[in-house]
């Protein structure tokens, strides 16, 4: 019975030629590994992979009468003939698995043996770390660099130094060969009294680029435990960690969790008598704003130029204006805006948008519109939400005609393109209808 069903499916999906190629007299309990590679190659060459998958997903009904002495794989209704694992009927899962495998194979190209041998031939018989570093720096293929690094490690009387480690790690990190980079980093950590502040900072940077934040923190702790002052963390080390933590948050709760780590790092930096620079202080301000601790951000802001030598820059004001507007503290945001303007700074588009939205939702639509005109003069762009908020608040005050006139004026002066204009127009018509009220708005 099994053989009849099997031959039927084989004839149905693959035809007689394919059946003859496989052979018609193999027992159904025979392992498929004896002929699967050749058959799969045939399937791929004839574009029959889809049919093959249909064959492997064919099941027996549980009520089929089969002689008791006939061999049958256990649980035929749940397993395919060619696998001992359950069938995954989800096409998306199989596509994701194939995509991951393909991406991994693409990310690691095969070694260029000829190029590797040429690089080896360029080294003198008793090469020094300086000779190897020059060869690694000139080599453009990161795989060749990695193999050359490993080959040099096996040569007698040779020992890597900071320069060879540093060059190899930069080459692998820039090429996003993070697994190979980790092998070199492990050697750096394993060898005592080897490293420098610049080398460790490079490792931390590429670890954060690879989204390996725990690895970066481990390197930071290794730097603090070092007995060599040349390996101790610097302000650049802390700035790399600040940037990594700030890039991980997608909402206020996540930012709140990571902000505690940033705060501890900042305290450790100050305790180690490392003077924060403007990037460090702005990172603290931004972190507090994103985690909704605006008062703490204002505390850092007011300490700039007093406790710390750095003075606020435009980014300091931008973060604070955005944070204050998000909490509805529009008057405080306008005070910072005026102070920022007096110092010659121009707010960013994000700060302007936050200020306009906050004013409009507070009912101060005239001032919000004046800020929109100012944005155009300062070459700052408003987003769709800002335009929609201002027009919506005008309409809620019973001035639909003014909103329509303002929108038409924006279009005539090329503040909005045709696509955004239609979106805003259709939104106003859907929410508020039309009106003949044409009282002058400006």
HELIX and SHEET records of a PDB file:
HELIX    1   1 UNK A    2  UNK A   22  1                                  21    
HELIX    2   2 UNK A   32  UNK A   34  5                                   3    
HELIX    3   3 UNK A   36  UNK A   45  1                                  10    
HELIX    4   4 UNK A   49  UNK A   56  1                                   8    
HELIX    5   5 UNK A   91  UNK A  107  1                                  17    
HELIX    6   6 UNK A  113  UNK A  121  1                                   9    
HELIX    7   7 UNK A  129  UNK A  138  1                                  10    
HELIX    8   8 UNK A  142  UNK A  153  1                                  12    
HELIX    9   9 UNK A  162  UNK A  174  1                                  13    
HELIX   10  10 UNK A  178  UNK A  190  1                                  13    
HELIX   11  11 UNK A  197  UNK A  209  1                                  13    
HELIX   12  12 UNK A  213  UNK A  225  1                                  13    
HELIX   13  13 UNK A  229  UNK A  231  5                                   3    
HELIX   14  14 UNK A  235  UNK A  246  1                                  12    
HELIX   15  15 UNK A  252  UNK A  271  1                                  20    
HELIX   16  16 UNK A  278  UNK A  290  1                                  13    
HELIX   17  17 UNK A  294  UNK A  303  1                                  10    
HELIX   18  18 UNK A  314  UNK A  326  1                                  13    
HELIX   19  19 UNK A  330  UNK A  342  1                                  13    
HELIX   20  20 UNK A  349  UNK A  361  1                                  13    
HELIX   21  21 UNK A  365  UNK A  377  1                                  13    
HELIX   22  22 UNK A  384  UNK A  396  1                                  13    
HELIX   23  23 UNK A  400  UNK A  412  1                                  13    
HELIX   24  24 UNK A  418  UNK A  432  1                                  15    
END                                                                             
